[in-house]
Amino acid sequence: MKLYKVKNEIVLLHSEQLYRLFNTDWDQLINQEDAYAFLKHTTEQTESFADASWLSDKEIAAPIGHQEIWAAGVTYLRSKEARMEESKQSGGADFYSKVYEAERPELFFKSTAARCVGNGQAVHIRRDSSWNVPEPELTLFANCKGKIVGYTIGNDMSSRDIEGDNPLYLPQAKSYDCSAAIGPCLLIPEKPIDPQTTISMRIERSGKDVFSGMISISQMKRTHLELIGYLFREMSFPQGVFLMTGTCLVPPNDFTLLPADRVIISIEGIGELMNPVAQKA
């Protein structure tokens, strides 16, 4: 089951058929005790109005209501290595090695819904940074009770030079206007996502690929339940929460995003999230 936000509508895609969810509040819908069962019942009691092709020319908003977006760091070996490389000069490299091996994961606040963008909308690179990269991440949705009920695609935009200067600059490297993208939909499956699911990313510049890569989410060191468990330890999320789970696809150190680049992230079973790159005026 896939939920899309199209203008003021919530649209459900199931078996290539679309269903409208009338008079439905997004936050209440995704925080139900059993959202999958509700959506399945909807398809059995409601007539489809179109097939999946109806979505092709529609503006699709980010699949978020009043939720926060959080993120986990250093969950893949490649991410640990990249963070250590960028922090050598500041003396912060050991911190990333230690958190990779530690019991407690790195969790940080990423974005409010208002600062987040959806499919087709521009992500931003900071004007005070010269080394900016996208980070493609499987993104979990956990409801208000801490149960993982859905998945989407996330782009955790990062200013590597700012974080590399000092680990304490992480909030500035990670959290700013249009630094988070999620979408195009919220997948609500009957059972947890397959660990062998692959995530891929392409970066286009002037119509040509300047970076591409693919990885299985099974390469992640920590489990989804572990990450959500730590996030909910001393915090409550009345409307649920999104959690980006980290990346293993890191462009080489001599690469930085430029305005007008396009970032295309795909995850099997969810779809494709595409965002052009811009710099805030």
C-alpha positions in Angstrom: 0.0 0.0 0.0 1.4 3.4 -1.0 0.0 6.7 0.3 0.5 9.9 -1.8 -0.4 13.5 -1.0 -1.6 15.2 -4.1 -2.7 18.8 -3.5 -5.4 18.5 -0.8 -6.0 14.8 -1.4 -4.7 11.6 0.1 -4.5 9.0 -2.6 -3.9 5.3 -2.0 -2.1 3.1 -4.6 -2.7 -0.7 -4.4 -2.2 -3.2 -7.2 -1.7 -0.4 -9.7 -5.1 1.1 -8.8 -5.8 4.4 -7.1 -8.3 5.1 -4.4 -9.3 8.4 -2.9 -9.4 8.7 0.9 -12.1 11.2 1.6 -12.4 13.3 4.8 -9.2 11.7 6.1 -6.7 13.4 8.4 -3.1 12.4 7.5 -1.8 12.3 11.0 -4.7 10.2 12.3 -4.5 7.9 9.3 -0.8 6.9 9.6 -1.1 6.6 13.4 -3.8 4.1 13.5 -3.3 0.9 15.4 -3.3 -1.1 12.2 -2.9 1.3 9.2 -2.3 -1.6 6.7 -5.6 -3.3 7.7 -7.5 0.0 7.4 -6.1 0.7 3.9 -6.8 -2.9 2.8 -10.4 -2.6 3.9 -10.6 0.7 2.0 -9.6 -1.0 -1.2 -12.3 -3.6 -0.6 -15.1 -1.1 0.1 -14.2 1.7 -2.3 -14.1 1.8 -6.1 -10.9 2.7 -7.8 -11.0 6.0 -9.7 -7.9 5.6 -11.9 -4.8 3.5 -12.5 -1.2 4.4 -11.4 -0.6 6.5 -14.6 -2.8 9.2 -13.2 0.0 10.2 -10.9 2.5 10.8 -13.7 1.7 14.5 -14.3 0.6 15.4 -10.8 2.5 17.5 -8.2 3.1 15.2 -5.3 3.8 16.7 -1.9 6.1 15.2 0.7 4.3 12.4 2.6 4.4 14.2 6.0 1.9 16.0 8.2 3.0 17.3 11.6 5.8 14.9 12.1 9.4 15.6 12.8 12.3 14.1 10.8 15.2 12.7 12.7 18.3 10.9 11.4 20.8 8.3 12.4 24.5 8.6 11.5 27.4 6.3 11.0 25.3 3.2 10.5 27.2 1.9 7.5 31.0 1.3 7.3 31.4 3.6 4.3 29.7 6.4 6.2 32.1 5.9 9.1 35.1 6.0 6.8 33.9 9.2 5.0 33.2 11.0 8.3 36.7 10.0 9.6 38.3 11.3 6.4 36.5 14.7 6.5 37.4 15.2 10.2 41.1 14.3 10.2 42.3 17.9 10.4 40.0 18.9 13.3 40.9 15.9 15.4 37.4 14.6 15.4 37.9 11.4 13.4 38.0 9.1 16.4 34.5 10.1 17.4 33.0 8.5 14.3 35.0 5.3 14.8 33.8 5.1 18.4 30.1 5.7 17.6 30.2 3.0 14.9 31.3 0.5 17.5 29.3 1.8 20.4 26.0 0.4 21.7 24.3 3.8 21.6 23.7 5.0 18.0 24.1 8.6 16.8 20.7 10.2 16.5 20.1 13.8 15.6 17.2 16.1 14.7 17.0 16.7 11.0 14.0 18.8 10.0 10.5 20.0 10.7 7.8 19.3 8.1 7.9 23.0 7.1 11.6 22.8 6.1 11.2 19.5 4.2 10.6 19.2 0.5 9.0 16.5 -1.6 9.5 14.8 -5.0 10.4 17.3 -7.7 11.1 20.2 -5.3 14.5 21.7 -4.9 16.9 20.8 -2.1 19.3 23.5 -1.1 23.1 23.8 -0.6 24.4 26.2 1.9 26.0 29.5 0.7 28.6 29.2 3.4 29.7 25.8 2.4 32.0 24.6 -0.4 31.5 20.8 0.0 27.9 19.6 -0.2 26.6 16.1 -0.9 23.2 14.3 -0.9 22.8 11.2 1.3 20.2 8.7 0.1 18.6 6.9 3.0 15.8 4.4 3.7 13.5 6.4 6.0 11.3 4.8 8.6 8.0 6.0 9.8 7.1 5.0 13.4 3.7 5.8 14.8 3.0 7.5 18.1 3.5 4.2 19.9 6.9 3.6 18.4 5.8 0.9 16.0 7.4 1.0 12.5 4.5 1.0 10.1 5.9 2.6 7.0 8.9 3.5 4.8 9.8 6.3 2.4 12.9 7.6 0.6 15.0 10.3 2.3 17.7 12.7 1.1 19.8 13.9 4.0 21.6 16.9 2.5 24.9 17.5 4.2 27.7 20.1 4.2 30.7 18.0 4.7 33.2 20.8 5.2 31.2 22.3 8.0 30.8 19.0 9.9 34.5 18.2 9.2 35.7 21.4 10.8 34.2 20.4 14.1 31.7 17.6 15.0 29.9 20.2 17.2 28.9 22.0 13.9 26.7 19.0 12.9 23.4 20.8 13.3 24.5 23.5 10.9 25.9 21.0 8.5 22.6 19.0 8.5 19.7 21.2 9.4 18.7 24.2 7.4 15.9 25.2 5.0 15.3 22.5 2.3 18.0 20.2 3.6 15.7 17.2 3.8 13.6 15.6 1.1 11.3 12.6 1.5 8.9 10.9 -0.9 7.4 10.3 -3.2 5.0 8.2 -1.1 4.7 6.5 2.2 4.8 2.7 1.8 2.7 0.8 4.4 3.4 -2.9 3.9 1.9 -5.9 5.5 5.3 -7.0 6.9 8.7 -5.3 7.4 10.7 -4.4 4.4 13.0 -7.1 2.9 16.6 -6.7 4.2 17.9 -7.4 0.7 16.1 -4.3 -0.6 18.5 -2.1 -2.6 18.8 1.7 -2.6 20.5 3.5 -5.5 21.4 7.1 -6.3 22.3 9.0 -9.4 23.5 12.6 -9.6 22.9 14.3 -13.0 24.8 17.4 -14.2 24.0 18.9 -17.6 22.1 15.7 -18.6 25.0 13.3 -17.7 25.5 11.1 -14.6 28.4 12.4 -12.5 27.9 9.8 -9.7 25.9 6.6 -9.3 25.9 3.8 -6.8 23.8 1.1 -5.3 23.7 -0.8 -1.9 21.6 -3.3 -0.1 20.1 -2.0 3.2 21.3 -5.3 4.7 24.7 -3.7 4.9 23.5 -1.5 7.7 25.2 -2.3 11.1 22.2 -1.5 13.2 18.6 -2.8 13.1 15.6 -0.6 12.4 14.1 -1.7 15.7 17.3 -0.7 17.6 17.3 2.8 16.1 13.6 3.5 16.8 14.0 2.0 20.3 16.7 4.5 21.2 14.8 7.4 19.6 11.7 6.7 21.7 13.6 6.1 25.0 13.0 9.5 26.5 11.0 11.2 23.9 7.4 11.1 22.8 6.1 11.8 19.3 2.3 12.3 19.4 2.0 12.3 15.6 4.7 9.7 15.0 8.1 10.4 13.6 10.3 9.9 10.5 13.8 8.5 10.9 16.4 8.5 8.2 18.6 5.4 8.7 22.0 6.5 7.3 23.8 6.1 4.0 26.5 4.0 2.4 26.5 5.9 -0.9 29.0 8.7 -0.5 30.5 10.5 -3.5 34.3 10.8 -3.7 36.0 13.6 -1.7 36.6 15.8 -4.7 32.8 15.9 -5.5 30.4 18.7 -4.5 26.9 19.4 -5.6 26.3 22.4 -7.9 23.1 24.4 -8.5 21.0 22.8 -11.3 22.3 19.3 -10.5 19.6 16.6 -10.1 19.6 13.9 -7.4 17.6 10.8 -8.2 17.2 8.2 -5.4 15.4 4.9 -5.9 14.4 2.2 -3.4 12.9 -1.1 -4.5 9.2 -1.2 -3.7 8.9 2.5 -2.8 9.7 4.3 -6.0 11.9 7.3 -7.0 12.6 10.6 -5.3 14.0 13.3 -7.6 15.2 16.7 -6.4 16.9 19.5 -8.4 19.6 21.3 -6.5 19.5 25.0 -5.8 21.2 27.6 -3.6 19.1 29.9 -1.5 19.1 33.4 -2.9 
